[in-house]
């Protein structure tokens, strides 16, 4: 139990550090910029969009189901 918590904290701190370092400094690989903070922000925006879309779809389906009864 404690090992899982410790491993999770180490991974979280590692990910935060790598995201910060890649945005603060210029990381390039084969001429491409590796900015993990930017890609994480795009992924988060996409996830929020799909979450709101699915909640809206769920509410519409539940409303139609209530009208049928």
N, C-alpha and C positions, 0 to 999 in steps of 0.2 A: 504494500500500500504506500509506504513512504518512498519506496524506490520509484514508483510511478509518478508521484508528485514531484520528486526531485528531477527526474528525467524530463517531465513536462516543462518545468521551470527553466531548465538548461536549454531545451530546444526553443522555448519562447524567447529567451534572452538572446540566443544565437540568431534567430530569425530577425528580431528587431535590430540587432547590431549589423547584420549583413545588409538589411534594407537601408539603414542609415548610411553605412559606409558606401554603398553603391550609389546613393543619391548625392552624398557629399563630395565624393571623389569621382574622377572620370575612369570608369572601368570599360575597357573595350576588348572585344574578342573578334578577330577577323574583320575589323573595321566597323563592328556593330556596337552600339552603346548598351551596356548592361545596367540599366537603372531599375532595380527590383521594386523600389517604392512606387514608381509610375505604373508598372504593370499590376501591382497589388491594388492600386487605387482604381484602375480600369476594371479589374475583376470585381471589386467591391461594388462599384456602380452598376455593373451588369447583374450582380446577384440581387441587389436591392430592386432593380427594375423587374426581374423575374419573380421575386417574392411578392411585390405589389400586384403584378399581373395575375399570379396564381390566387392570391387572396380575393381579388376582384372576381375572377372566374368562379371561385368557390361560393362567394356571396350571391352571385347571379344564379348559380345552380340551386343553392339552398332557397332562394326566393322563389324560383320556379316550382320547386318541390312544395313549398308552403302554399302556393296558389292552387296546386292540383288537389290539395286536401281540403 
